Amino acid sequence: MAAETKESAKNSGDTQTKKPKEYTWGLGRRKTAVARVRIAPGQGNIQINRRDVAAYFTEEQDRKAVHAPLVTTDTTDRFDVWANVRGGGPTGQAGAVLLGIARALVKVEPELEPSLRAGRYLTRDPRMVERKKYGQKGARRRFQFSKR
């Protein structure tokens, strides 16, 4: 009986319930950076790690990279973007966010795929840092040769 009254009290009444936003997720990777991106219909706000995109990415090329898929598909003012990025440096993180946004856009509107694929926004950049080899100073650099 007590459970019924709790349920009826919870369901009845004029409490305003917020309608949950419908998020679409996209995962992006570049070098060692991983970005978990979610988009939802909105006004075009972009947040990276809970900071504005202009505050997070100080380089203009990185900000342009993040905006590129939205500008190409002309959806800049239609979606809000939230991204959590870890690992790598600023350029790698920007590339990871770019790929995440592009993948999320394709999930929301599949008809955007040809334009995103033409701009190479759906292609994961496979280039990674080459490992250092033993007996050498780096991946390719050798120790200085001494003839005598």
C-alpha positions in Angstrom: 0.0 0.0 0.0 2.8 2.4 0.9 4.5 1.6 -2.4 1.3 2.4 -4.3 1.0 5.8 -2.6 4.6 6.6 -3.4 4.2 5.7 -7.0 0.9 7.7 -7.3 2.6 10.7 -5.6 5.5 10.4 -8.0 3.3 10.2 -11.1 0.6 12.6 -10.1 1.0 16.3 -9.4 2.1 19.1 -11.7 5.9 18.7 -11.4 7.6 19.8 -14.6 9.8 17.1 -16.0 12.5 18.1 -18.4 12.3 16.2 -21.7 15.7 14.5 -22.2 17.6 15.6 -25.2 18.2 13.1 -28.0 21.9 12.8 -28.3 23.8 11.1 -31.1 27.3 9.9 -30.4 30.3 9.7 -32.6 33.8 8.4 -31.7 36.9 10.0 -33.3 40.5 9.1 -33.1 43.7 10.8 -34.4 47.3 9.8 -33.4 46.8 9.0 -29.7 43.9 11.3 -29.1 40.4 9.9 -28.6 37.3 12.1 -28.8 33.8 11.1 -27.6 31.5 13.5 -29.4 27.7 13.9 -28.9 25.5 16.2 -30.9 21.9 17.3 -30.4 19.6 19.7 -32.2 20.4 23.3 -31.0 21.9 26.7 -31.9 25.4 25.7 -32.9 27.3 25.8 -29.6 30.4 23.7 -29.4 32.0 22.7 -26.1 35.2 20.7 -25.8 35.9 19.3 -22.3 33.3 21.7 -20.9 35.1 24.7 -22.4 34.2 26.8 -25.4 35.9 25.7 -28.6 37.7 29.1 -28.9 39.1 28.8 -25.3 40.1 25.2 -25.7 41.8 25.4 -29.2 44.1 28.4 -29.4 45.3 27.8 -32.9 43.1 28.9 -35.8 43.7 25.8 -37.8 42.5 23.6 -35.0 39.3 25.6 -34.6 38.7 25.5 -38.4 39.2 21.7 -38.3 36.5 21.3 -35.6 34.1 23.5 -37.5 34.9 21.9 -41.0 32.3 19.1 -41.1 29.5 21.4 -39.9 30.4 24.1 -42.4 30.7 21.6 -45.3 27.2 20.2 -44.6 25.8 23.7 -43.7 24.6 22.5 -40.3 26.5 25.0 -38.2 23.4 26.5 -36.6 21.4 23.3 -36.3 23.4 21.2 -33.9 25.0 21.7 -30.5 28.2 19.7 -30.0 29.8 18.4 -26.8 33.1 16.6 -26.9 35.3 14.8 -24.4 38.9 14.5 -25.6 41.8 12.7 -24.0 45.4 12.0 -25.1 47.6 13.5 -27.7 48.2 17.2 -28.4 46.1 20.0 -29.7 46.2 19.1 -33.4 45.6 15.4 -32.8 42.6 16.3 -30.5 41.2 18.6 -33.1 41.4 15.8 -35.7 39.7 13.4 -33.4 36.9 15.8 -32.7 36.5 16.4 -36.5 36.1 12.7 -37.1 33.7 12.3 -34.2 31.5 15.2 -35.4 31.4 13.8 -38.9 30.4 10.3 -37.7 27.7 11.7 -35.5 26.3 13.8 -38.4 26.1 10.7 -40.6 24.1 8.9 -37.9 21.6 11.7 -37.6 21.3 12.4 -41.4 22.7 9.7 -43.6 22.2 11.9 -46.7 25.1 14.0 -45.6 27.6 11.1 -46.1 28.6 11.9 -49.7 29.6 15.5 -48.9 31.5 14.4 -45.8 33.2 11.6 -47.6 34.2 13.9 -50.5 35.8 16.2 -47.9 37.6 13.2 -46.4 36.0 13.9 -43.0 34.9 10.3 -42.5 38.4 8.8 -43.1 40.4 8.0 -40.0 44.0 9.3 -40.5 46.1 6.1 -40.0 49.4 7.9 -39.5 50.9 7.2 -36.1 54.3 8.0 -34.6 56.9 5.4 -35.6 58.5 3.6 -32.7 62.1 4.2 -31.7 64.5 1.3 -32.6 67.2 0.0 -30.4 70.8 0.9 -31.5 69.5 4.2 -32.9 68.8 7.6 -31.6 65.1 7.6 -32.7 62.8 5.9 -35.2 65.1 6.7 -38.2 67.9 8.8 -36.8 71.1 6.9 -36.2 73.9 7.7 -33.7 76.7 9.7 -35.2 79.1 7.5 -37.2 82.7 7.6 -36.1 85.2 6.2 -38.6 88.0 5.8 -36.0 
